[in-house]
Amino acid sequence: MVLKSLAALLLTAGPAIAQAQFSLLSELTCYENDAFIAQLAQYQAQPLFTGTGYINIITPEAEQQLFTGYYTVWTNQDTGFFVSTVTSEDGITCVLNSGTDFEPFSQ
């Protein structure tokens, strides 16, 4: 159940990241957090890591705003499924990306 979409300018560069060379305009699918967690249960994914981060969004009024969110990467390490999300303070979770063939990095 999609509750809203968020047009986002993915400039996730924080203070420790160099200036972006280009911008990527993307529309994100967003859910009430509880609804997202219920859907995620079918994939048996667990949080791999979390953190607070920033994203510049463009509002429906075409204004740019800095959005602070709680980022989580979820994975099912048995099936290789993964999904990256950002959750706002008001409990809306947006999917940044998802995929298959997740493998932990090793050297």
DSSP file (Angstrom, degrees, kcal/mol; ACC not computed):
  #  RESIDUE AA STRUCTURE BP1 BP2  ACC     N-H-->O    O-->H-N    N-H-->O    O-->H-N    TCO  KAPPA ALPHA  PHI   PSI    X-CA   Y-CA   Z-CA
    1    1 A M              0   0    0      0, 0.0     2,-0.6     0, 0.0    31,-0.3   0.000 360.0 360.0 360.0 111.3    0.0    0.0    0.0
    2    2 A V        +     0   0    0      1,-0.2    29,-0.2    29,-0.1     3,-0.1  -0.756 360.0 179.6 -87.8 122.8    1.7    3.1   -1.2
    3    3 A L        -     0   0    0     27,-1.9     2,-0.3    -2,-0.6    28,-0.2   0.815  64.1 -17.4 -93.0 -35.9    0.7    6.1    0.9
    4    4 A K  E     -A   30   0A   0     26,-1.2    26,-2.0     2,-0.0    -1,-0.4  -0.984  54.7-131.7-163.5 159.1    2.8    8.8   -0.8
    5    5 A S  E     -A   29   0A   0     -2,-0.3     2,-0.5    24,-0.2    24,-0.2  -0.883  16.6-150.3-114.7 150.8    5.7    9.3   -3.1
    6    6 A L  E     -A   28   0A   0     22,-1.8    22,-2.5    -2,-0.4     2,-0.6  -0.971   9.2-142.1-125.4 116.5    8.5   11.8   -2.5
    7    7 A A  E     -A   27   0A   0     -2,-0.5    51,-1.4    51,-0.3     2,-0.4  -0.685  33.5-171.9 -76.0 122.3   10.3   13.4   -5.3
    8    8 A A  E     -AB  26  57A   0     18,-3.6    18,-2.5    -2,-0.6     2,-0.8  -0.950  31.8-147.4-127.5 138.2   13.9   13.5   -4.1
    9    9 A L  E     -AB  25  56A   0     47,-1.6     2,-2.4    -2,-0.4    47,-0.7  -0.896  30.0-139.4 -96.1 105.9   17.0   15.1   -5.3
   10   10 A L        +     0   0    0     14,-2.4     2,-0.6    -2,-0.8    14,-0.2  -0.413  51.7 139.9 -79.2  76.5   19.5   12.5   -4.2
   11   11 A L        +     0   0    0     -2,-2.4    -1,-0.1    45,-0.3    45,-0.1  -0.694  15.7 163.2-109.4  73.4   22.3   14.7   -3.0
   12   12 A T        +     0   0    0     -2,-0.6    42,-0.3    43,-0.1     2,-0.3   0.307  22.6 135.7 -81.1  11.7   23.1   12.5    0.1
   13   13 A A        -     0   0    0     40,-0.1     7,-0.1     2,-0.1    -2,-0.1  -0.449  34.3-170.6 -65.2 120.9   26.5   14.2    0.5
   14   14 A G    >   -     0   0    0     -2,-0.3     3,-1.6     5,-0.0    -1,-0.0  -0.267  46.3 -74.6 -95.8-170.3   27.1   14.9    4.2
   15   15 A P  T 3  S+     0   0    0      0, 0.0    -2,-0.1     0, 0.0    -1,-0.0   0.785 131.3  50.9 -59.8 -28.9   29.9   17.0    5.7
   16   16 A A  T 3  S+     0   0    0      2,-0.1     2,-0.3     0, 0.0    -3,-0.1   0.486  97.0  83.4 -89.8  -1.9   32.4   14.2    5.2
   17   17 A I  S <  S-     0   0    0     -3,-1.6     3,-0.1     1,-0.1    -4,-0.0  -0.803  82.6-111.8-106.5 143.3   31.6   13.6    1.5
   18   18 A A        -     0   0    0     -2,-0.3    -1,-0.1     1,-0.2     3,-0.1  -0.192  51.2 -74.6 -65.0 161.7   33.0   15.7   -1.4
   19   19 A Q        -     0   0    0      1,-0.1    -1,-0.2     2,-0.1     2,-0.0  -0.328  57.0-106.2 -59.1 136.5   30.8   17.9   -3.5
   20   20 A A        -     0   0    0      1,-0.1    -1,-0.1    -3,-0.1     3,-0.1  -0.353  17.4-151.6 -66.4 143.9   28.5   16.0   -5.8
   21   21 A Q  S    S+     0   0    0      1,-0.2     2,-0.3    -3,-0.1    -1,-0.1   0.685  77.8   0.2 -88.0 -21.6   29.4   16.1   -9.5
   22   22 A F  S    S-     0   0    0      2,-0.0     2,-0.3     0, 0.0    -1,-0.2  -0.956  70.2-119.6-156.7 169.5   25.7   15.6  -10.6
   23   23 A S        -     0   0    0     -2,-0.3     2,-0.5    -3,-0.1   -12,-0.1  -0.880  12.8-149.1-117.7 150.5   22.2   15.2   -9.2
   24   24 A L        -     0   0    0     -2,-0.3   -14,-2.4   -14,-0.2     2,-0.5  -0.976  10.5-149.3-120.8 116.7   19.8   12.3   -9.7
   25   25 A L  E     +A    9   0A   0     -2,-0.5     2,-0.3   -16,-0.2   -16,-0.2  -0.748  28.7 168.8 -87.0 127.6   16.1   13.1   -9.6
   26   26 A S  E     -A    8   0A   0    -18,-2.5   -18,-3.6    -2,-0.5     2,-0.5  -0.985  33.8-137.4-141.8 147.7   14.2   10.1   -8.2
   27   27 A E  E     -A    7   0A   0     -2,-0.3     2,-0.3   -20,-0.2   -20,-0.2  -0.939  26.7-153.2-106.0 125.7   10.7    9.4   -7.0
   28   28 A L  E     -A    6   0A   0    -22,-2.5   -22,-1.8    -2,-0.5     2,-0.5  -0.768  11.4-130.8-102.4 141.6   10.6    7.3   -3.9
   29   29 A T  E     -AC   5  95A   0     66,-0.6    66,-2.6    -2,-0.3     2,-0.3  -0.794  32.1-167.2 -88.8 128.8    7.8    5.0   -2.8
   30   30 A C  E     -AC   4  94A   0    -26,-2.0   -27,-1.9    -2,-0.5   -26,-1.2  -0.882  11.0-178.7-125.1 150.8    6.8    5.6    0.8
   31   31 A Y  E     - C   0  93A   0     62,-2.8    62,-2.9    -2,-0.3     2,-0.2  -0.919  42.5 -89.6-137.4 157.9    4.8    3.8    3.4
   32   32 A E  E  >  - C   0  92A   0     -2,-0.3     4,-2.2   -31,-0.3     3,-0.4  -0.575  50.6-118.1 -60.4 139.2    3.6    4.2    7.0
   33   33 A N  H  > S+     0   0    0     58,-2.9     4,-2.7     1,-0.2     5,-0.2   0.888 112.2  51.3 -55.7 -44.4    6.5    2.6    8.9
   34   34 A D  H  > S+     0   0    0      1,-0.2     4,-1.9    57,-0.2    -1,-0.2   0.886 110.4  49.5 -62.2 -38.2    4.2   -0.2   10.4
   35   35 A A  H  > S+     0   0    0     -3,-0.4     4,-2.0     2,-0.2    -1,-0.2   0.891 111.0  49.8 -66.8 -39.2    2.8   -1.1    7.0
   36   36 A F  H  X S+     0   0    0     -4,-2.2     4,-2.7     2,-0.2    -2,-0.2   0.938 109.7  50.2 -64.1 -46.5    6.4   -1.3    5.5
   37   37 A I  H  X S+     0   0    0     -4,-2.7     4,-1.3     1,-0.2    -1,-0.2   0.881 109.5  52.4 -60.2 -38.6    7.6   -3.5    8.4
   38   38 A A  H  < S+     0   0    0     -4,-1.9     4,-0.4    -5,-0.2    -1,-0.2   0.903 112.2  44.7 -64.0 -41.3    4.6   -5.8    7.8
   39   39 A Q  H >< S+     0   0    0     -4,-2.0     3,-1.1     1,-0.2     4,-0.3   0.882 109.4  56.4 -68.6 -37.4    5.4   -6.1    4.1
   40   40 A L  H ><>S+     0   0    0     -4,-2.7     3,-1.8     1,-0.2     5,-0.9   0.777  90.4  74.9 -65.6 -26.5    9.1   -6.6    4.8
   41   41 A A  G ><5S+     0   0    0     -4,-1.3     3,-1.2     1,-0.3    -1,-0.2   0.818  84.7  64.1 -57.6 -32.5    8.2   -9.6    7.0
   42   42 A Q  G < 5S+     0   0    0     -3,-1.1    -1,-0.3    -4,-0.4    -2,-0.2   0.748 104.1  47.3 -64.9 -21.8    7.5  -11.7    3.9
   43   43 A Y  G < 5S-     0   0    0     -3,-1.8    -1,-0.3    -4,-0.3    -2,-0.2   0.491 101.6-135.1 -95.4  -5.4   11.2  -11.4    2.9
   44   44 A Q  T < 5 +     0   0    0     -3,-1.2     2,-0.3    -4,-0.5    -3,-0.2   0.850  45.6 165.2  52.6  39.1   12.5  -12.3    6.4
   45   45 A A      < -     0   0    0     -5,-0.9    31,-0.3    31,-0.1    -1,-0.2  -0.630  20.4-163.4 -88.2 144.4   14.9   -9.4    6.2
   46   46 A Q  E     - D   0  75A   0     29,-2.6    29,-2.6    -2,-0.3     2,-0.1  -0.877  33.9 -87.5-121.7 155.1   16.7   -8.0    9.2
   47   47 A P  E     - D   0  74A   0      0, 0.0    27,-0.3     0, 0.0     3,-0.1  -0.428  35.3-177.3 -62.9 133.1   18.5   -4.7    9.7
   48   48 A L  E     -     0   0A   0     25,-3.9     2,-0.3     1,-0.4    26,-0.2   0.815  68.6 -17.1 -96.1 -45.1   22.2   -4.9    8.7
   49   49 A F  E     - D   0  73A   0     24,-1.1    24,-2.4     2,-0.0    -1,-0.4  -0.982  60.3-161.6-156.9 160.1   23.1   -1.4    9.7
   50   50 A T  E     + D   0  72A   0     -2,-0.3     2,-0.3    22,-0.2    22,-0.2  -0.899  15.3 154.1-137.4 164.0   21.5    1.9   10.5
   51   51 A G  E     - D   0  71A   0     20,-2.0    20,-3.5    -2,-0.3     2,-0.4  -0.939  41.9 -97.5-179.3 163.9   22.5    5.6   10.7
   52   52 A T  E     + D   0  70A   0     -2,-0.3     2,-0.3    18,-0.2    18,-0.2  -0.793  50.9 157.0 -94.3 136.7   21.2    9.1   10.5
   53   53 A G  E     - D   0  69A   0     16,-2.5    16,-2.4    -2,-0.4     2,-0.3  -0.843  31.6-113.9-149.1-175.4   21.7   10.9    7.2
   54   54 A Y  E     - D   0  68A   0    -42,-0.3     2,-0.3    -2,-0.3    14,-0.2  -0.914  18.2-179.2-130.9 150.6   20.5   13.6    4.9
   55   55 A I  E     - D   0  67A   0     12,-2.0    12,-3.2    -2,-0.3     2,-0.6  -0.978  26.4-129.5-146.5 137.9   18.8   14.0    1.6
   56   56 A N  E     -BD   9  66A   0    -47,-0.7   -47,-1.6    -2,-0.3   -45,-0.3  -0.792  32.4-168.2 -87.4 124.5   17.9   17.1   -0.3
   57   57 A I  E     -BD   8  65A   0      8,-3.3     8,-2.7    -2,-0.6     2,-0.6  -0.805  20.3-139.3-113.1 155.8   14.2   16.9   -1.4
   58   58 A I  E     - D   0  64A   0    -51,-1.4   -51,-0.3    -2,-0.3     6,-0.2  -0.972  26.4-140.7-110.5 120.0   12.2   19.0   -3.8
   59   59 A T    >   -     0   0    0      4,-3.0     3,-2.5    -2,-0.6   -53,-0.0  -0.204  30.1 -99.2 -73.3 166.9    8.7   19.6   -2.5
   60   60 A P  T 3  S+     0   0    0      0, 0.0    -1,-0.1     0, 0.0   -54,-0.0   0.751 127.6  59.8 -57.8 -21.6    5.6   19.5   -4.6
   61   61 A E  T 3  S-     0   0    0      2,-0.1     3,-0.1     1,-0.0    -2,-0.1   0.312 121.7-110.9 -87.9   9.1    5.9   23.3   -4.6
   62   62 A A  S <  S+     0   0    0     -3,-2.5     2,-0.4     1,-0.3    -4,-0.0   0.767  72.5 139.6  67.5  29.6    9.4   23.0   -6.2
   63   63 A E        -     0   0    0     -4,-0.0    -4,-3.0     2,-0.0     2,-0.4  -0.850  51.1-128.3-102.2 141.0   11.2   24.1   -3.1
   64   64 A Q  E     +D   58   0A   0     -2,-0.4     2,-0.3    -6,-0.2    -6,-0.2  -0.740  32.1 175.1 -89.8 132.8   14.4   22.4   -2.0
   65   65 A Q  E     -D   57   0A   0     -8,-2.7    -8,-3.3    -2,-0.4     2,-0.6  -0.986  33.0-120.4-136.7 146.3   14.6   21.2    1.6
   66   66 A L  E     -D   56   0A   0     -2,-0.3     2,-0.5   -10,-0.2   -10,-0.2  -0.781  30.3-159.1 -85.7 123.5   17.1   19.3    3.6
   67   67 A F  E     -D   55   0A   0    -12,-3.2   -12,-2.0    -2,-0.6     2,-0.5  -0.914   3.2-156.3-108.2 123.1   15.5   16.1    5.0
   68   68 A T  E     +D   54   0A   0     -2,-0.5    21,-0.4   -14,-0.2     2,-0.3  -0.863  25.9 166.8 -97.7 130.6   17.1   14.3    7.9
   69   69 A G  E     -D   53   0A   0    -16,-2.4   -16,-2.5    -2,-0.5     2,-0.7  -0.915  42.4-110.5-142.4 167.7   16.2   10.7    8.2
   70   70 A Y  E     -DE  52  87A   0     17,-2.5    17,-2.0    -2,-0.3     2,-0.3  -0.894  39.1-153.8-100.7 110.6   17.0    7.4    9.8
   71   71 A Y  E     +DE  51  86A   0    -20,-3.5   -20,-2.0    -2,-0.7     2,-0.4  -0.652  15.1 179.6 -92.4 140.8   18.6    5.1    7.2
   72   72 A T  E     -DE  50  85A   0     13,-2.1    13,-2.8    -2,-0.3     2,-0.6  -0.999  19.1-154.8-139.2 137.2   18.5    1.3    7.4
   73   73 A V  E     -DE  49  84A   0    -24,-2.4   -25,-3.9    -2,-0.4   -24,-1.1  -0.972  20.5-166.6-108.7 121.2   19.8   -1.4    5.1
   74   74 A W  E     +DE  47  83A   0      9,-3.1     9,-2.1    -2,-0.6     2,-0.3  -0.792  10.7 172.9-104.6 146.5   17.8   -4.6    5.5
   75   75 A T  E     -DE  46  82A   0    -29,-2.6   -29,-2.6    -2,-0.3     2,-0.6  -0.997  36.0-147.1-152.5 151.5   18.9   -7.9    4.2
   76   76 A N  E  >> - E   0  81A   0      5,-2.4     4,-2.6    -2,-0.3     5,-0.6  -0.943  21.0-166.9-110.4 102.2   18.1  -11.6    4.2
   77   77 A Q  T  45S+     0   0    0     -2,-0.6    -1,-0.1     1,-0.2   -32,-0.1   0.662  82.9  57.5 -70.3 -15.0   21.6  -13.0    4.0
   78   78 A D  T  45S+     0   0    0      1,-0.1    -1,-0.2     3,-0.1    -2,-0.0   0.872 119.6  27.0 -79.1 -38.5   20.2  -16.5    3.1
   79   79 A T  T  45S-     0   0    0     -3,-0.4    22,-0.4   -36,-0.2    -2,-0.2   0.662 102.4-123.0 -97.9 -18.0   18.3  -15.4    0.0
   80   80 A G  T  <5 +     0   0    0     -4,-2.6    22,-2.6     1,-0.3    -3,-0.2   0.449  59.7 146.3  88.2   0.8   20.4  -12.3   -1.0
   81   81 A F  E   < +E   76   0A   0     -5,-0.6    -5,-2.4    19,-0.2     2,-0.3  -0.453  20.3 172.4 -69.0 142.1   17.5   -9.9   -0.8
   82   82 A F  E     -EF  75  99A   0     17,-2.0    17,-2.5    -7,-0.2     2,-0.3  -0.989  15.2-175.2-147.3 156.5   18.2   -6.4    0.4
   83   83 A V  E     -EF  74  98A   0     -9,-2.1    -9,-3.1    -2,-0.3     2,-0.4  -0.974  13.8-148.6-150.6 138.4   16.5   -3.0    0.7
   84   84 A S  E     +EF  73  97A   0     13,-2.9    12,-2.7    -2,-0.3    13,-1.2  -0.914  25.1 178.1-107.7 134.1   17.7    0.4    1.7
   85   85 A T  E     -EF  72  95A   0    -13,-2.8   -13,-2.1    -2,-0.4     2,-0.4  -0.894  24.0-152.2-133.0 161.3   15.2    2.7    3.5
   86   86 A V  E     -EF  71  94A   0      8,-2.1     8,-3.0    -2,-0.3     2,-0.4  -0.998  15.6-160.6-131.1 133.1   15.0    6.2    5.1
   87   87 A T  E     -EF  70  93A   0    -17,-2.0   -17,-2.5    -2,-0.4     6,-0.2  -0.951   9.0-141.9-118.4 131.2   12.4    6.9    7.8
   88   88 A S    >   -     0   0    0      4,-2.7     3,-1.8    -2,-0.4   -19,-0.1  -0.355  30.3-104.7 -83.6 167.1   11.3   10.3    8.8
   89   89 A E  T 3  S+     0   0    0    -21,-0.4    -1,-0.1     1,-0.3   -20,-0.1   0.767 119.8  60.4 -62.4 -25.5   10.6   11.5   12.3
   90   90 A D  T 3  S-     0   0    0      2,-0.1    -1,-0.3     1,-0.0    -2,-0.0   0.299 123.2-100.6 -89.6  11.8    6.8   11.3   11.6
   91   91 A G  S <  S+     0   0    0     -3,-1.8   -58,-2.9     1,-0.3     2,-0.5   0.705  74.9 138.0  85.4  21.1    7.0    7.5   10.9
   92   92 A I  E     -C   32   0A   0    -60,-0.2    -4,-2.7   -59,-0.1     2,-0.5  -0.889  35.7-158.9-100.2 127.9    7.0    7.5    7.0
   93   93 A T  E     -CF  31  87A   0    -62,-2.9   -62,-2.8    -2,-0.5     2,-0.4  -0.921   4.8-165.3-109.8 127.8    9.5    5.0    5.5
   94   94 A C  E     -CF  30  86A   0     -8,-3.0    -8,-2.1    -2,-0.5     2,-0.6  -0.913  19.3-128.0-113.5 138.7   10.7    5.5    1.9
   95   95 A V  E     -CF  29  85A   0    -66,-2.6   -66,-0.6    -2,-0.4   -10,-0.2  -0.752  21.7-178.1 -86.4 120.8   12.4    2.8   -0.2
   96   96 A L  E     -     0   0A   0    -12,-2.7     2,-0.3    -2,-0.6    -1,-0.2   0.876  67.0 -31.5 -83.8 -43.3   15.7    4.1   -1.7
   97   97 A N  E     - F   0  84A   0    -13,-1.2   -13,-2.9     2,-0.0    -1,-0.4  -0.971  55.0-166.0-166.1 164.0   16.5    0.9   -3.5
   98   98 A S  E     + F   0  83A   0     -2,-0.3     2,-0.3   -15,-0.3   -15,-0.2  -0.971  19.8 139.7-151.7 162.2   16.2   -2.9   -3.3
   99   99 A G  E     - F   0  82A   0    -17,-2.5   -17,-2.0    -2,-0.3     2,-0.2  -0.955  36.0 -97.5-176.3-165.2   17.7   -5.8   -5.0
  100  100 A T  S    S+     0   0    0     -2,-0.3   -19,-0.2   -19,-0.2   -20,-0.1  -0.725  79.8  57.4-130.3 177.5   19.1   -9.3   -4.9
  101  101 A D        +     0   0    0    -22,-0.4   -20,-0.2    -2,-0.2   -21,-0.1   0.786  63.8 178.1  66.5  31.4   22.5  -11.0   -4.8
  102  102 A F        +     0   0    0    -22,-2.6    -1,-0.2   -26,-0.2   -21,-0.1  -0.442   1.0 175.4 -61.8 134.1   23.5   -9.3   -1.6
  103  103 A E        -     0   0    0     -2,-0.1     3,-0.0   -23,-0.0     2,-0.0  -0.988  32.9-114.7-139.7 133.4   26.9  -10.4   -0.4
  104  104 A P        -     0   0    0      0, 0.0     2,-0.3     0, 0.0     0, 0.0  -0.385  38.8-110.4 -62.7 144.5   28.9   -9.1    2.5
  105  105 A F        +     0   0    0      2,-0.0     2,-0.3    -2,-0.0     0, 0.0  -0.576  44.0 170.6 -76.3 136.3   32.1   -7.4    1.5
  106  106 A S              0   0    0     -2,-0.3    -3,-0.0     1,-0.1     0, 0.0  -0.992 360.0 360.0-144.3 150.5   35.3   -9.2    2.3
  107  107 A Q              0   0    0     -2,-0.3    -1,-0.1     0, 0.0    -2,-0.0   0.402 360.0 360.0-107.2 360.0   39.0   -8.6    1.4
